[in-house]
């Protein structure tokens, strides 16, 4: 799972994702891009896996790992930005 972010003025203005995996992983990747669009970097950092699951309308217990993967991908993308 990989996220790409475009930042303008400290706000996420564009997002893309690339995911290989189960349907839940693809859904979580897509939803995280929707959730962070238009948010500041600090607001994006505060999103947690439960918020992501709720935004999707729920996930089966055995698929909830995908929400953690999406949050981890977001954290990695934000860390990468801070090193540029």
N, C-alpha and C positions, 0 to 999 in steps of 0.2 A: 504494500500500500504506500503510495507516494502522493504528497500534496505539493502543489506549486501555488505560490501566492504572489500577487502584485499589490504593492503597498504604495499609496500616495498620501502624503501628509499624515502618516501614522495610522491610516485607515486601510483595511483590506478592501480593495476595489475589484479584484478579479481572482478567481480560484479555479484550479483544475485538479483532477485526480486521475491516478492510474492504479488500478487494483486488479490483481489476479487472485481469485479465490471464490469462496462461496457467495451465494446470493446476499446473505446478511452482510458480508464484508463490502460488497458493492453498494448496497443500500446505505450502510453507515458512511462510506466514503462520500457518496452523493449528498447525504443529509448534512454532513459536517461542512461541506462547501456552502450549502444554503445557510446554515447557522452562522457562519463567520463572515459572510458577505456583508460589507458595510460596517463592520465592527472595528473598534480600535484593537491594537495588539493586546493590550491589557484585558479587554473584554473577551477576546478570543481565548486567552490563557485560562480564563475562569470556567470555561465550558467543561463539564465533566461527563463521564460515560452515561450516567443516569439521565441527564438532560437530553443526550443524544437518543437514548432508547425511548424516552417520552415523546420526543419530536417525531419519531418514526411510528408512534402509536403502539409501541411495545415490540418485543422480540421474544421468541422462545428462549427459555433458560439456556439451552444448549448452544444458542447462537449469540448470546450476549457478549462473548469474548470479542466479537467484531467491533463492538462499541469501544472497547479498550484499545484495540488496534488503531482505530480511527483517531482517538485522542492521542495516542503515542505518535502517530504520523503528523498530527498537528503540532505537537510539542517539538518534534524533530525539525519541522519546517520553520517554526519560530526560532529555535536555537540557531539554525543555519543563517537566518536573517541577522541575528545579533552578532555573528562573526564576520559579516561583510563590511 
